């Protein structure tokens, strides 16, 4: 098991949403034993967080989110 972390997705930006969606379409990449920390600044609206968790949660054993100053 590994603990991975990302932050500052800023999904209000179209190119960032597109990159996350491309990651979500890559069905070959799975991290079933790993945990992911999403460390804030996901976006400015609740739907940005929802998009991130909808893409990321199915790929990892556990996803933990903490808000940032933009969330």
N, C-alpha and C positions, 0 to 999 in steps of 0.2 A: 504494500500500500504506500502511495505517495500522497503528500499534501501539496496541491498546486494552487497558485494564486494568480488572479488577474485583477486589474482595476481600471478605472477611467475609460469604460467602454463608450460613454457619451453617445448613446443611441439616438439622440436627437439629430445627429449628423447622418445623412443618408448613406454615405460611403461606409460608415461604421456599422450601420444596420445590415447593409449588403454583405460586408465581410463576415459578420456573425451568422447570417443566413446561409452563406456559402459553407461555413464550418458545419452548420446543422445539416446540410445536404450531403456531406461526406459521411455516408453510413458505414464506411470501413473503419473509421476511427472511433474507438470506444475506450472508455477509461473505467471499466466496471469495478475495479478494486480501489480506485483513487477518489480522494475528496478534493473538491474545488472551493476555494474561498474567492468570492466576488467582492472585492474590497472597495466598494463605493463608486460614486459618480457614474452609475449605470445610465442615468438619463435624468430628464427634468420632469417626467410624467410617470404615473403609475403604469401606463401601458408599455413604457420602455423597460421597466423592471419585468413585467409580464413576458415580453418578447424574450428577454435574456434568459429568464428561468425556463420558459417553454423550450428553448433551444438547448440549454446547458444541462438541466436536471436529468433528462433521460440518458445522458452520456456518462454520468459519474455516479459512484456509489452514494455520495452525499454532496450537496451544494449548500454552502453557508454564505449568506449575504449580509453585509453590514453597510448602512447608508453612508454616503459621503456628503459633502457640502452642496452638491447639486441634486441629490435625491430627496 
